[in-house]
Amino acid sequence: MIRLAVRVASADAELVLAELLELAPAGVEEVHGRPGTPDQGIVEYAVYGAPGELPALPDLRAAAGDALVEVCTTEIPDDWHERWRQFHRPVLIESPGAASGALAPVGSVLVRPPWEAGGDAPRGGLVHEIVIDPGQAFGTGAHATTRLCLELLLELAAGEPGRGALLDVGTGSGVLAIAAHALGFAPVLALDNELESVAAARENAAVNGAVIEVRRFDLRTQELPWPAPESRGMTVVLANLLRPLLLELAATLSAAPAHLIAGGLLVGEVDEVLDAFAARLGLSVRERRERGEWAAVWLSTG
């Protein structure tokens, strides 16, 4: 078995990831820094397979573009599949709790792969358990952008006793939409341009018993199906997207949602995106969170 790794500059990592997922839709492994060394401004993406199953080197180099640092291949032991499983561990996003001034009780969210057993609720509280197959589409809860969006979604749910319609743009594996359903948002509509993501989100929703609608949608060419006639009361938009797509969303929304959570941003990109949503839709910052080089924001009309 071969491990094919592409090392890229971290500032361009998210853009490169989007291109790599076109070549390897089953998913890639992500490691920050070179193996065995601290993070040095490099992100490594790796895919596994037999030589004939792996993407071609010229395609990988073209996908990475100017962000490319290095491409390397390594032979790995036959137990690589078990090691890959060990890489994907359960992720717990704890409930904001009373200390945050929560008006409505919300549980924690535990995102786990199907081969991991569920854990006990922290301090005896409620846990919304979400099972996601990490080999299907982006979004297992482990990536900083997904974690930040989940944290902000829990904060929003805790502060809003009434939870209305929710739109998830760029749903990937469907983890954010499934979490929203578990927290009581309805109806929930999830959109993605990738056929693999649409199929994965539908399958994951079925596995988790989540009543959500999933559609294929291209933000650049199609009219956004929002707000929908059934969107009575509070409306929420989730968008864990790259900077160019978030700017496109700011120009595409026909009306300002009550709340918008945007992730997928590098720290240095936040102000530009905030300005775009403020200028056209009048949305203002409710909360901003960062983890390492990544950031997510919660915007609202209030």
Secondary structure, 3 states (H helix, E strand, C coil): CEEEEEEEEHHHHHHHHHHHHHHCCCCCEEEECCCCCCCCCEEEEEEEECHHHCCCHHHHHHHHHHHEEEEEEEECCCCHHHHHHHHCCCEEECCCCHHHCCCCCCCEEEEECCCCCCCCCHHHCCEEEEECCCCCCCCCCCCHHHHHHHHHHHHHHHHCCCCCEEEEECCCCCHHHHHHHHCCCCCEEEEECCHHHHHHHHHHHHHCCCCCEEEECCCCCCCCCCCCCCCCCCEEEEEECCHHHHHHHHHHCCCCCCEEEEEEEEHHHHHHHHHHHHHHHCCEEEEEEEECCEEEEEEECC
